[in-house]
């Protein structure tokens, strides 16, 4: 299920307050994130396919099992 467009309109980057855009994550990032969040989802395997990319600082905030993880420490680094 994709992120609700109304939610996407109100969410901003917690680091720099810029807009976010929905992006598909590379397969290797998805595998890494599933392993990172596995213990927090004891009864199911976390699903990771997309993220929210900041249009300014370029950090990517993963969406884990339909929940945007909007913590700066959990963001994927800005692309080089």
C-alpha positions as CSV (number, residue, x, y, z in Angstrom):
1,X,0.0,0.0,0.0
2,X,1.5,3.4,-1.0
3,X,1.9,6.3,1.4
4,X,-1.3,8.3,1.6
5,X,-0.9,11.4,-0.6
6,X,-2.4,13.6,2.1
7,X,0.3,12.4,4.6
8,X,3.0,13.0,2.0
9,X,1.8,16.6,1.6
10,X,2.3,17.4,5.4
11,X,5.5,15.4,6.1
12,X,8.7,17.3,5.9
13,X,12.3,16.3,6.5
14,X,13.0,16.4,10.2
15,X,16.6,17.6,9.6
16,X,16.0,20.6,7.2
17,X,12.2,20.9,6.9
18,X,12.3,20.5,3.1
19,X,9.7,18.6,1.1
20,X,9.9,14.8,0.6
21,X,9.4,12.7,-2.4
22,X,8.5,9.0,-2.6
23,X,11.3,6.8,-4.1
24,X,11.8,3.1,-4.6
25,X,14.8,1.8,-2.7
26,X,17.6,-0.3,-4.2
27,X,17.2,-4.1,-3.5
28,X,20.4,-4.1,-1.3
29,X,19.1,-1.3,0.9
30,X,15.8,-3.1,1.3
31,X,17.6,-6.3,2.5
32,X,19.7,-4.3,4.9
33,X,16.7,-2.5,6.3
34,X,14.7,-5.7,6.7
35,X,17.5,-7.2,8.8
36,X,17.8,-3.9,10.8
37,X,14.1,-3.9,11.8
38,X,13.5,-7.7,12.0
39,X,13.7,-7.8,15.8
40,X,11.1,-5.0,16.2
41,X,8.6,-7.0,14.1
42,X,8.5,-10.2,16.1
43,X,5.4,-11.8,14.5
44,X,6.1,-10.8,10.9
45,X,8.9,-10.0,8.5
46,X,9.1,-6.2,7.9
47,X,8.4,-5.1,4.4
48,X,10.6,-2.4,2.9
49,X,10.4,-1.2,-0.7
50,X,10.1,2.6,-0.6
51,X,11.5,5.6,1.2
52,X,10.9,9.3,1.5
53,X,13.7,11.3,0.0
54,X,14.4,14.9,1.1
55,X,14.5,17.3,-1.9
56,X,17.2,19.4,-0.1
57,X,19.6,17.3,2.0
58,X,18.9,14.1,0.0
59,X,18.5,11.9,3.1
60,X,16.1,8.9,2.6
61,X,13.8,7.9,5.3
62,X,12.7,4.3,5.0
63,X,9.1,3.2,5.0
64,X,8.9,-0.1,7.0
65,X,5.7,-2.1,6.8
66,X,3.8,1.0,5.7
67,X,5.2,3.2,8.5
68,X,7.5,6.1,7.6
69,X,10.6,6.1,9.9
70,X,11.2,9.8,10.3
71,X,14.1,9.7,12.7
72,X,17.3,11.5,11.5
73,X,19.5,8.7,13.0
74,X,17.6,6.0,11.0
75,X,17.8,7.8,7.6
76,X,19.9,6.5,4.8
77,X,22.8,8.8,4.0
78,X,22.5,11.4,1.3
79,X,23.5,10.1,-2.1
80,X,26.9,11.0,-3.3
